[in-house]
Amino acid sequence: MKKVIYFFVLILICSLSTGCFKKKDREAYISGDYIYDLHKVDGKTYAYIFDFSEEGAQKEVLIVPKEIGGYEVKKFNYVNGYGRNLKGKMESNNLKRIYFPYVVGIETYALDNCKALEKILFVDYKTGWYRSAADIKVCASSCSEKNIDDAANVTYYVDNEVYWFDDFGYGERITFIPEQPKKEGHKFDGWYTEEEFINKWDFDSSLLPEEKIDDKGIIVYQETKLYAKFI
């Protein structure tokens, strides 16, 4: 009888601690700025990002890739392992801006522990696409609906196709320059404010338009469009 009691006590202790029946963590991989593992969903293998690498934790600006290690990224900051609460696990004292240019599942608390974070820019998962920066969601720290303050306000175009998006305060400089686009047989000659390539944008001195307030006291949305010129 005592053995039976001891057995059930052991089960109870193990259940509370999850130590005896804990599922082994998946194998983790490091690639560039992130740490991820692999999950098979409906016969396809996906990458789930769950932490920053040492290199990534040092950067002020990060871009979440569409693929990592040859696998499509499906989730960002999910819980790696079983029976543990890793809410807000991803930490960085340096990260200020992070971009999600593709649809990725983002936990609403994903970056709560990144105390220097100023902006998260991401594609609306409900639509999965964007025609301009106006379709991009912007939030600070948590990505819950109540924290989404505005749409992005800078759109980059290459041959009339959206190439990149960004968001900065009205009257401010654009401080992040996207990777230069490439076009076979041509040389990139910078970003211009017109499709006719008249005025070249100077990232050292050019400013976004000044803030405008309508008669209801609401900030007027103003999109800045930049066009890639090739020679």
Order of alpha helices (4+ residues) and beta strands (2+ residues): alpha-beta-beta-beta-alpha-beta-beta-beta-beta-beta-beta-beta-beta-beta-beta-beta-beta
